[in-house]
Amino acid sequence: MKKWVIPDIHGCAVTLKTLFEDHIKPTAGDTIYFLGDYIDRGPASKEVMDYVMQLQRGPAKVIPLLGNHEEYMLKTWNADRERKQFLGVKTKSGIQKEWELNGGAETLKSMGVKWPAEIPQKYIDWIKTLPYYLELDQFVLVHAGFNFEAEDPFSDKQAMLWTKDYEIKPEKIDYKTVIHGHTPVNLEFIDKIIKSEEQPFIDLDNGVYMTKRDGYGNLLALEFTEMKYIIQPTLDDIDF
């Protein structure tokens, strides 16, 4: 009975499948948590979402969280559906241009569509089901982090998706450890922070798409009953 946490995948479907088929090999009784950002930047966002949905059918229990890139896609999808044509010509909304610059162009290509409104409904519906965070006995799982300046850190949903720079106030989360992704850090830092008993957080994002930068470009999986982790080098063809 193992418990795995996996951070940002960013459209790297081959890497994700290899991680599971060669290393994790989930069985009944295992639990797998995903920290969001399944899409954008990598070449196969559709395939990543399909694979996670497949994993949700068992045998392990699978709980995926929402990431800021899924929120990006959802907002762009809504904006595109509401956008009217001018003189019979459809133009990109501002948020679509912004999303495409941040990896959305790769996601649209993966989906085989030009416009966000053409993304199949099942992916939109799936994203709408994803929770922002999850509390466990010793950990709090979230995509990015929390706003500890707020009286209730769990009230600021945007911080959960987007925050990068914050100081943890452990008393506000019952002295649990925050496990998150969103902000890429190098392998040396990740190793140090997992092995430390004094750190109030663990950042697992190694920038799976950052294959040209030393110390980055891997997808990690942390098994937190034993606090051991797997490093899966990126196998997808990244052009980002």
ZAMARGU-4260 file (C-alpha; in steps of 0.2 Angstrom, whole numbers, plus 5000, padded with zeros to 4 digits):
<rodrens>
0) 5000/5000/5000 | 5010/5014/4993 | 5006/5033/4992 | 5013/5042/4978 | 5013/5061/4974
5) 5017/5067/4956 | 5020/5085/4951 | 5018/5095/4935 | 5018/5084/4919 | 5016/5097/4906
10) 5010/5086/4891 | 5025/5074/4893 | 5014/5058/4890 | 5028/5046/4886 | 5038/5051/4901
15) 5022/5049/4912 | 5018/5032/4905 | 5036/5026/4907 | 5036/5032/4925 | 5021/5021/4929
20) 5024/5006/4918 | 5043/5004/4923 | 5043/5010/4941 | 5026/5014/4950 | 5016/4999/4943
25) 5000/5004/4953 | 4990/4990/4962 | 4975/4989/4972 | 4978/4998/4989 | 4990/5011/4982
30) 4985/5029/4981 | 4991/5041/4968 | 4990/5060/4970 | 4994/5072/4956 | 4998/5090/4959
35) 4991/5098/4943 | 4998/5105/4927 | 4994/5090/4916 | 4994/5101/4900 | 5004/5114/4890
40) 5022/5115/4884 | 5025/5097/4881 | 5019/5088/4865 | 5005/5077/4871 | 4993/5086/4883
45) 4978/5076/4877 | 4987/5060/4880 | 4992/5065/4898 | 4974/5069/4902 | 4968/5053/4894
50) 4981/5043/4904 | 4976/5051/4921 | 4958/5047/4917 | 4962/5029/4913 | 4972/5028/4930
55) 4957/5034/4939 | 4947/5019/4934 | 4959/5008/4945 | 4966/4997/4952 | 4974/5011/4963
60) 4965/5026/4970 | 4969/5041/4960 | 4966/5059/4965 | 4971/5073/4953 | 4972/5091/4959
65) 4969/5107/4948 | 4984/5117/4942 | 4985/5134/4935 | 4987/5128/4917 | 4971/5119/4918
70) 4963/5135/4924 | 4971/5144/4910 | 4963/5132/4897 | 4946/5133/4906 | 4946/5152/4905
75) 4952/5152/4887 | 4938/5139/4883 | 4925/5150/4891 | 4931/5166/4882 | 4932/5158/4865
80) 4914/5152/4867 | 4908/5169/4871 | 4918/5178/4858 | 4908/5185/4843 | 4914/5185/4825
85) 4917/5202/4817 | 4912/5203/4798 | 4912/5184/4798 | 4930/5183/4804 | 4935/5175/4821
90) 4950/5182/4830 | 4959/5176/4845 | 4955/5184/4862 | 4968/5191/4873 | 4968/5177/4885
95) 4970/5164/4871 | 4985/5174/4865 | 4992/5174/4882 | 4988/5155/4885 | 4996/5150/4869
100) 5012/5159/4873 | 5013/5149/4890 | 5011/5132/4882 | 4993/5133/4876 | 4998/5132/4858
105) 5005/5114/4861 | 4989/5109/4869 | 4978/5115/4855 | 4990/5105/4843 | 4988/5090/4854
110) 4970/5091/4854 | 4970/5093/4835 | 4960/5109/4835 | 4963/5128/4831 | 4951/5136/4843
115) 4949/5133/4862 | 4930/5131/4860 | 4933/5115/4850 | 4942/5106/4864 | 4931/5091/4868
120) 4918/5094/4882 | 4924/5078/4892 | 4941/5087/4895 | 4933/5103/4901 | 4921/5093/4912
125) 4935/5083/4920 | 4945/5099/4924 | 4929/5106/4933 | 4930/5091/4945 | 4948/5094/4951
130) 4950/5100/4968 | 4962/5114/4973 | 4970/5106/4988 | 4969/5090/4999 | 4973/5088/5017
135) 4980/5072/5023 | 4986/5067/5041 | 5003/5074/5039 | 5003/5084/5023 | 4993/5097/5013
140) 4994/5094/4994 | 4992/5109/4983 | 4998/5114/4966 | 5007/5130/4970 | 5005/5135/4988
145) 4995/5145/5000 | 4992/5164/5005 | 4997/5163/5023 | 4994/5181/5025 | 4975/5177/5024
150) 4966/5173/5040 | 4961/5157/5032 | 4974/5151/5019 | 4962/5139/5011 | 4951/5153/5006
155) 4962/5160/4993 | 4960/5149/4978 | 4971/5159/4966 | 4986/5158/4978 | 4984/5139/4977
160) 4986/5139/4958 | 4998/5154/4956 | 5008/5159/4971 | 5027/5157/4971 | 5035/5167/4985
165) 5027/5164/5002 | 5032/5161/5020 | 5023/5146/5028 | 5015/5149/5045 | 5013/5131/5050
170) 5001/5135/5064 | 4988/5139/5051 | 4989/5122/5043 | 4990/5111/5059 | 5009/5110/5057
175) 5007/5099/5042 | 5020/5099/5028 | 5015/5107/5011 | 5019/5096/4996 | 5018/5106/4980
180) 5024/5109/4962 | 5022/5124/4951 | 5039/5132/4954 | 5053/5122/4946 | 5068/5118/4957
185) 5084/5108/4954 | 5087/5090/4959 | 5099/5094/4972 | 5087/5106/4981 | 5073/5093/4980
190) 5084/5079/4987 | 5089/5090/5001 | 5072/5096/5006 | 5065/5078/5005 | 5078/5072/5017
195) 5077/5086/5029 | 5065/5085/5044 | 5065/5103/5047 | 5057/5110/5031 | 5039/5114/5031
200) 5037/5111/5013 | 5042/5100/4998 | 5043/5106/4981 | 5043/5092/4968 | 5043/5101/4952
205) 5059/5098/4943 | 5053/5106/4927 | 5050/5091/4916 | 5050/5102/4900 | 5066/5111/4905
210) 5078/5098/4896 | 5091/5110/4891 | 5095/5116/4909 | 5107/5106/4920 | 5098/5099/4936
215) 5081/5100/4928 | 5071/5090/4915 | 5064/5076/4925 | 5047/5070/4931 | 5048/5065/4950
220) 5037/5053/4960 | 5038/5054/4979 | 5032/5039/4989 | 5028/5048/5006 | 5026/5033/5017
225) 5045/5029/5016 | 5049/5047/5009 | 5058/5040/4994 | 5057/5046/4976 | 5059/5041/4958
230) 5067/5051/4945 | 5061/5049/4927 | 5071/5058/4914 | 5060/5067/4901 | 5058/5055/4886
235) 5046/5067/4876 | 5052/5077/4862 | 5052/5095/4869 | 5053/5110/4859 | 5050/5124/4872
</rodrens>
